[in-house]
Amino acid sequence: MAARTDPLESLARLRRLETGTARRRLAEAADRLSSAEARAEAARAALLAEQGAGAAADYAAWLGKGMAERDRSTLGAAHAVERMAQGRAALAEARVAERCIEQLLAEREAEARARLLGKAQLAADDAAGRKAHSLASGGRGRG
């Protein structure tokens, strides 16, 4: 017969996987943000560098493309910031859910320990009662 799986333990494992996935996605979002910010800065720097580098006509011909790249990279960085915020929120939610399940598991374990201690105390009380009864009756009977 197969061992019965504990649904709460299964849920805890799933939540740990979700938290790990959220962490990885957040790290990936951070990498994308860093790259997007670098591209945006490079595009801004290129606009400034090209302005004084050559003839005005060459710069004018290049300016439209340079500004488009700057705008595109700035927009990409803004989207990366948004994804980063979403990633942080997803990770926070996953952590909260994981902690809630861990708390439920801990409470269940504490209840199980309390039940065992209660049973042990009842057994000890019963044994003490039998011994006291035996001593009170003069040690006669079993023993």
Secondary structure, 3 states (H helix, E strand, C coil): CCCCCCHHHHHHHHHHHHHHHHHHHHHHHHHHHHHHHHHHHHHHHHHHHHHCCCCHHHHHHHHHHHHHHHHHHHHHHHHHHHHHHHHHHHHHHHHHHHHHHHHHHHHHHHHHHHHHHHHHHHHHHHHHHHHHHHHHCCCCCCC
